[in-house]
Amino acid sequence: MSRVAGGGLLRRHRDFRLLWCGETAGKFGASVTGVAMPLVAVSTLHAGTFAVALLSAATWAPWLLIGLPAGVWVDRLPRRPVMLAAAAVSVVLFAALPVAAWCGGLSIGLLLAVALLTGTAAVFFQTAYSAYLPTVVAPDDQAEGNAKLHGSASAAQIAGLGSGGLIVQVAGAVNAMFANAGTFLVSLVCLAGIRHREPPPAAGVRPRSLAGEVGEGLRLIAGDSWLRTLTLFGAASNLALMGYQSIQVVFLVRDVGLAPGTVGALIAATSAGGVAGALTARRVAGRIGSARATLLFELGLAVPAVLIPLTGGGAGVLLFVTGGFCVAAGVVAGNIIKAGFQQRYCPPELLGRLTASAAFLGYGTLPLGALLGGALGTALGLRTAMAVTAAGVPLAAAILLFSPVRRSRDLPAYRRGTADAAGRPDRAHVPDAPAPGGE
């Protein structure tokens, strides 16, 4: 895991390159599905607004159901085999959808089941992947690794969302599921080729009870003002984001009157903001401080979300692109900063359960947001529902103004009472105090 001088991380680190390829391929396929699956429901099965929103809810519901114990299980197991198993399950499930359609067995119920099961696989993959990266690359390379992984994920999402609509037009919405199955197969092959092996658990250490270890992760967040703030913000933000994203395909097709290919292209254009966020996150954080950069990206770039529900035909689609581009840039840049912060700040032996606990609280609001979007769209109409939920994005970011983030220049590098990289106790850092140069 030592750092090698010269060249970028992708060029000089074979195992990171394979991890990067596998993650990027999976994100591409998931993005194709994010367009294709709602279009299957809308155009093939003629599902209503709430049923389409349920698909998004089912994808994220496993974070509520098993998110907490998954973190403990991942901390007890080697992370790479967990990721391999999750990718293999996803290959089989996504490939099963077109086969079911050929046999006349495609239904909303089957779509919901596949969304739920692949969402469960994603819980284990994402939790293991977040805890696995620090074991593959050296601490000095983690910032670059996070930026490259998030940046490539955003680029893959652009390609996947843009091509998703085109694949649907050429091959049909159901057959587009084969694209996702194929990309998870690529991910599986790449992960299998990684040579790095994690060290075995320390001999003689007996795991505590599941409830005890779950509680440790939750207490870690509840008792730390920095982790608590970022987790609460993530939960509120995800509620609003999924509220409008769960119905945006239906909104663009039925209210704005766009074709499936155009819908995919528009969503891809908004996702380009994620690449911009990935390219600028480290530079901006280095120049103005990571805490100030978090405010800029998560709050400042959230305000244009209010443009999204104003989308109309013709040039009116630029409002959708502008609002979505800014939101995507802010979300990806903020995630890069937060991921690096958590990997430095949290003890390695607790990183899996911290990731899972934060994801349980943060991702757990995603199915609730999808249900909220579907319910509002059914009761109030799609455009009104988009307006209410999109306005919630900057409102959620206001949480950061009432936290240590607002008073600081940088997010802290180490928890109080832990040792720094050289083994020295971190006596100077007090989490609630402004960092040097803070406002």
C-alpha positions in Angstrom: 0.0 0.0 0.0 3.0 2.2 -0.2 3.0 5.3 -2.4 5.1 5.1 -5.6 6.7 8.3 -6.8 6.0 9.6 -10.2 2.9 9.6 -12.3 -0.8 9.6 -11.5 -2.5 7.0 -9.3 -4.2 5.3 -12.3 -0.9 4.9 -14.2 1.2 3.6 -11.4 -1.2 1.6 -9.2 -2.5 -1.6 -10.9 -4.9 -2.6 -8.1 -6.4 0.9 -7.9 -6.8 0.9 -11.7 -8.8 -2.3 -11.5 -10.9 -1.0 -8.7 -11.5 2.2 -10.6 -12.5 0.3 -13.8 -14.9 -2.0 -11.9 -16.5 0.8 -10.0 -16.9 2.9 -13.2 -18.4 0.1 -15.1 -20.9 -0.5 -12.4 -21.9 3.2 -12.2 -22.4 3.2 -16.0 -24.8 0.3 -15.9 -26.7 1.6 -12.9 -27.2 4.9 -14.8 -28.6 3.1 -17.8 -31.0 1.3 -15.5 -31.9 4.6 -13.8 -33.3 5.7 -17.2 -34.4 2.4 -18.6 -36.3 1.0 -15.6 -38.7 3.9 -15.2 -39.2 3.9 -19.0 -40.0 0.2 -18.9 -42.6 1.0 -16.2 -44.0 4.1 -18.1 -43.9 3.0 -21.8 -44.1 -0.8 -21.6 -46.2 -1.5 -18.5 -48.1 1.9 -18.5 -47.5 2.4 -14.7 -48.7 5.4 -12.8 -46.7 8.1 -11.1 -46.7 6.5 -7.7 -45.7 3.0 -9.1 -42.7 4.6 -10.9 -41.7 6.3 -7.7 -41.9 3.0 -5.9 -39.2 1.6 -8.1 -36.8 4.3 -6.7 -38.0 3.6 -3.2 -37.4 -0.2 -3.6 -33.9 0.5 -4.8 -32.9 2.4 -1.7 -35.1 0.6 0.9 -32.4 -1.9 1.8 -30.4 0.9 3.4 -33.2 1.2 5.9 -33.7 -2.6 6.3 -30.1 -3.9 6.5 -27.9 -0.9 6.3 -26.8 -1.0 10.0 -25.9 -4.7 10.3 -24.3 -4.7 6.9 -21.6 -2.3 8.2 -20.8 -4.7 11.1 -20.7 -7.7 8.7 -18.4 -5.9 6.3 -16.0 -5.0 9.2 -15.9 -8.7 10.2 -15.3 -10.0 6.6 -12.7 -9.4 3.9 -14.2 -6.6 1.8 -13.2 -7.8 -1.7 -15.2 -11.1 -1.6 -18.2 -9.1 -0.4 -17.9 -6.9 -3.4 -17.5 -9.8 -5.8 -20.6 -11.5 -4.5 -22.7 -8.3 -4.8 -21.6 -7.8 -8.4 -22.4 -11.4 -9.3 -25.9 -11.2 -7.9 -26.5 -8.0 -9.8 -25.4 -9.6 -13.1 -27.9 -12.4 -12.7 -30.8 -10.2 -11.5 -30.6 -7.6 -14.3 -30.1 -10.3 -17.0 -33.3 -12.0 -15.7 -35.6 -9.0 -16.6 -35.4 -9.3 -20.5 -35.6 -13.1 -20.1 -38.8 -12.7 -18.1 -40.1 -10.3 -20.8 -39.5 -12.8 -23.5 -41.4 -15.4 -21.5 -44.3 -13.0 -20.9 -43.7 -12.7 -17.2 -42.6 -9.0 -16.9 -44.7 -7.0 -14.4 -44.4 -4.1 -12.0 -44.1 -6.6 -9.2 -41.0 -8.2 -10.9 -39.4 -4.8 -11.5 -39.9 -4.0 -7.8 -38.4 -7.3 -6.7 -35.3 -6.8 -8.9 -35.0 -3.2 -7.7 -35.2 -4.4 -4.0 -32.7 -7.3 -4.5 -30.1 -5.3 -6.5 -30.5 -2.5 -4.0 -29.6 -5.0 -1.3 -26.5 -6.0 -3.2 -25.6 -2.4 -3.6 -25.7 -1.9 0.2 -23.0 -4.5 0.7 -21.0 -3.4 -2.4 -21.0 0.3 -1.4 -20.2 -0.3 2.3 -17.4 -2.7 1.5 -16.0 -0.5 -1.3 -15.9 2.6 1.0 -14.0 0.6 3.6 -11.8 -1.2 1.1 -10.2 1.8 -0.7 -8.0 2.9 2.3 -6.5 -0.6 2.4 -5.6 -0.5 -1.3 -3.9 2.9 -1.5 -1.6 4.8 0.8 -3.1 7.6 3.0 -1.3 10.3 0.9 -3.1 8.9 -2.2 -6.6 8.7 -0.8 -7.6 12.2 -1.8 -6.5 11.6 -5.4 -8.2 8.1 -5.3 -11.5 9.6 -4.0 -11.5 12.3 -6.6 -10.7 9.9 -9.5 -13.4 7.5 -8.3 -16.1 10.1 -7.9 -15.1 11.9 -11.1 -15.2 8.7 -13.2 -18.5 7.8 -11.6 -19.9 11.1 -12.7 -18.6 10.6 -16.2 -20.0 7.1 -16.3 -23.3 8.5 -15.1 -23.3 11.0 -18.0 -22.5 8.3 -20.5 -25.0 5.9 -19.0 -27.9 8.4 -18.7 -27.2 9.7 -22.2 -26.9 6.3 -23.8 -29.8 4.9 -21.7 -32.4 6.8 -23.7 -30.7 5.9 -27.0 -30.4 2.2 -26.0 -34.1 2.2 -25.1 -35.0 3.7 -28.6 -32.8 1.2 -30.5 -33.1 -2.0 -28.5 -36.2 -1.3 -26.3 -36.4 -0.4 -22.7 -36.4 -4.0 -21.4 -33.4 -5.1 -23.5 -31.5 -2.2 -22.1 -31.2 -4.2 -18.9 -28.7 -6.4 -20.6 -26.4 -3.3 -20.7 -26.5 -3.1 -17.0 -25.9 -6.9 -16.5 -22.9 -6.6 -18.9 -21.3 -3.7 -16.9 -21.6 -5.6 -13.6 -19.9 -8.5 -15.3 -17.0 -6.2 -16.2 -17.0 -5.0 -12.6 -16.8 -8.6 -11.4 -13.9 -9.4 -13.7 -11.9 -6.3 -12.6 -12.4 -7.0 -8.9 -11.4 -10.6 -9.4 -8.1 -9.4 -10.9 -7.0 -7.3 -7.9 -3.9 -8.8 -6.3 -3.9 -7.0 -3.0 -5.1 -9.1 -0.1 -6.4 -7.6 3.1 -4.7 -8.6 6.3 -6.6 -11.3 8.3 -8.4 -10.3 11.5 -6.2 -10.1 14.6 -5.9 -13.5 16.2 -7.8 -14.0 19.4 -10.1 -11.1 18.9 -13.7 -12.3 19.3 -16.4 -10.1 17.7 -18.9 -8.6 20.1 -22.7 -8.8 19.6 -24.2 -7.4 16.5 -26.3 -5.0 18.5 -23.3 -3.8 20.4 -21.3 -3.1 17.2 -24.2 -1.4 15.5 -24.7 0.8 18.6 -21.0 1.7 18.4 -21.3 3.1 14.9 -24.4 5.1 15.8 -22.8 6.4 19.0 -19.8 7.4 17.0 -22.0 9.7 14.8 -24.3 10.9 17.6 -21.4 11.9 19.9 -19.3 13.8 17.3 -20.5 17.2 16.2 -18.8 16.9 12.8 -20.1 13.4 11.9 -23.5 14.3 13.3 -23.8 17.5 11.2 -22.7 15.9 7.9 -25.0 12.9 8.5 -28.1 14.9 9.3 -27.4 17.2 6.3 -27.0 14.1 4.1 -30.3 12.7 5.3 -32.3 15.9 4.7 -30.6 16.5 1.4 -31.2 13.0 0.1 -34.9 13.2 1.0 -35.3 16.3 -1.2 -33.1 15.1 -4.0 -34.9 11.7 -4.4 -38.2 13.5 -4.0 -37.8 15.2 -7.4 -35.5 12.7 -9.0 -37.9 9.8 -8.5 -40.5 11.5 -10.7 -38.4 13.6 -13.1 -38.6 11.0 -15.9 -42.4 11.0 -15.7 -42.4 14.8 -15.5 -40.2 15.2 -18.6 -42.2 12.7 -20.6 -45.8 13.5 -19.6 -45.7 17.2 -18.5 -42.9 18.6 -20.7 -43.7 16.2 -23.6 -40.1 14.9 -24.4 -39.1 11.7 -26.2 -37.2 9.0 -24.2 -33.9 9.8 -26.1 -34.2 13.4 -25.2 -34.9 12.6 -21.6 -31.8 10.6 -21.4 -29.7 13.3 -23.0 -31.1 16.0 -20.7 -30.4 13.9 -17.5 -26.9 13.2 -18.9 -26.3 16.9 -19.4 -27.2 17.6 -15.8 -24.9 14.8 -14.6 -22.0 16.6 -16.4 -22.0 18.8 -13.3 -20.7 15.8 -11.4 -17.6 15.8 -13.5 -17.1 19.5 -13.0 -17.5 19.0 -9.2 -15.0 16.2 -9.2 -12.4 18.2 -11.1 -12.7 21.3 -8.9 -13.3 19.8 -5.4 -9.7 19.3 -4.3 -8.5 22.5 -5.9 -11.2 24.6 -4.3 -10.9 22.9 -0.9 -7.1 23.4 -1.0 -7.5 27.1 -1.7 -10.3 28.2 0.6 -10.4 25.3 3.1 -12.4 22.1 3.1 -15.1 23.3 5.4 -15.7 26.5 3.4 -15.6 24.5 0.2 -18.3 22.2 1.7 -20.5 25.3 2.2 -19.9 26.6 -1.2 -20.6 23.3 -3.0 -23.4 22.0 -0.8 -25.3 25.2 -0.1 -24.3 27.7 -2.9 -24.8 25.2 -5.7 -28.0 23.9 -4.3 -29.9 27.1 -4.8 -30.4 26.7 -8.6 -32.4 23.5 -7.9 -35.5 25.8 -7.8 -35.1 26.3 -11.6 -35.8 22.6 -12.3 -39.6 22.6 -11.9 -39.8 25.7 -14.2 -38.7 23.5 -17.2 -40.7 23.9 -20.4 -40.5 22.9 -24.0 -38.0 24.4 -26.4 -35.4 26.6 -24.7 -37.2 26.0 -21.4 -35.3 22.7 -21.1 -32.2 24.8 -20.3 -33.7 25.6 -16.9 -33.7 21.8 -16.2 -30.1 21.5 -17.4 -28.8 24.6 -15.4 -30.5 23.6 -12.1 -29.5 19.9 -12.4 -25.9 20.7 -13.5 -25.3 22.9 -10.4 -26.9 20.4 -8.0 -24.8 17.5 -9.4 -21.6 19.5 -9.2 -22.3 20.4 -5.6 -23.3 16.9 -4.6 -20.2 15.2 -6.2 -17.7 17.8 -4.9 -19.2 17.6 -1.4 -19.1 13.8 -1.5 -15.4 13.8 -2.4 -14.6 16.2 0.5 -16.7 14.2 2.9 -15.3 10.8 1.9 -11.7 12.0 2.4 -12.7 13.5 5.7 -14.3 10.3 7.0 -11.3 8.1 5.9 -8.8 10.4 7.7 -11.0 11.1 10.7 -12.4 7.7 11.6 -10.2 4.8 13.1 -9.8 2.2 10.3 -11.3 -0.6 12.4 -14.6 1.4 12.7 -14.7 2.7 9.2 -17.1 0.0 7.9 -19.7 0.5 10.6 -19.3 4.3 10.4 -19.9 4.1 6.7 -23.0 1.8 7.2 -24.4 3.9 10.0 -24.0 7.2 8.1 -25.5 5.5 5.0 -28.4 4.1 7.0 -29.3 7.6 8.2 -28.4 9.3 4.9 -29.5 6.8 2.3 -32.4 5.7 4.5 -34.2 8.8 3.6 -34.0 8.1 -0.2 -36.9 5.6 -0.3 -38.9 8.0 1.9 -38.1 10.8 -0.6 -39.2 8.6 -3.5 -42.5 7.8 -1.8 -42.9 11.5 -1.0 -42.3 12.5 -4.6 -44.7 9.9 -5.9 -47.4 10.9 -3.3 -47.1 14.6 -4.1 -47.1 14.0 -7.8 -50.3 11.9 -7.5 -52.0 14.4 -5.2 -50.8 17.8 -6.4 -49.6 17.2 -10.0 -46.1 16.6 -11.2 -45.0 20.2 -11.6 -46.1 21.2 -8.1 -44.5 18.1 -6.6 -41.2 19.0 -8.5 -41.4 22.5 -7.1 -41.9 21.4 -3.5 -39.2 18.8 -3.4 -36.6 20.8 -5.4 -37.0 23.7 -3.0 -36.1 21.3 -0.2 -32.5 20.9 -1.6 -31.2 24.3 -0.6 -33.3 24.3 2.6 -31.6 21.0 3.7 -28.2 22.6 3.1 -29.1 25.3 5.6 -28.3 22.7 8.3 -24.6 23.4 7.7 -25.1 27.0 8.7 -25.9 25.9 12.3 -22.9 23.7 12.8 -19.1 23.8 13.3 -18.7 23.8 9.5 -19.8 27.4 9.2 -17.2 28.5 11.8 -14.3 26.6 10.4 -11.9 26.9 7.5 -11.1 23.2 7.3 -12.7 19.9 8.4 -10.6 18.3 11.1 -8.0 15.6 10.1 -8.2 13.5 13.3 -10.7 12.8 16.1 -10.0 14.2 19.5 -7.9 11.7 21.5 -6.6 9.8 18.4 -3.1 9.7 17.1 -2.0 11.5 14.0 -0.1 10.0 11.1 3.2 10.1 12.9 1.8 8.5 16.1 1.5 11.7 18.1 -1.6 12.4 20.1 -3.8 15.0 18.6 -4.0 17.4 21.5 -4.5 20.6 19.6 -7.7 19.7 17.8 -11.0 20.5 19.4 -13.8 19.5 17.1 -16.2 22.3 17.9 -13.7 25.1 17.7 -13.0 27.1 14.5 -9.9 25.9 12.6 -7.2 28.5 12.0 -8.4 31.2 9.7 -12.1 30.3 10.4 -14.8 32.8 10.3 
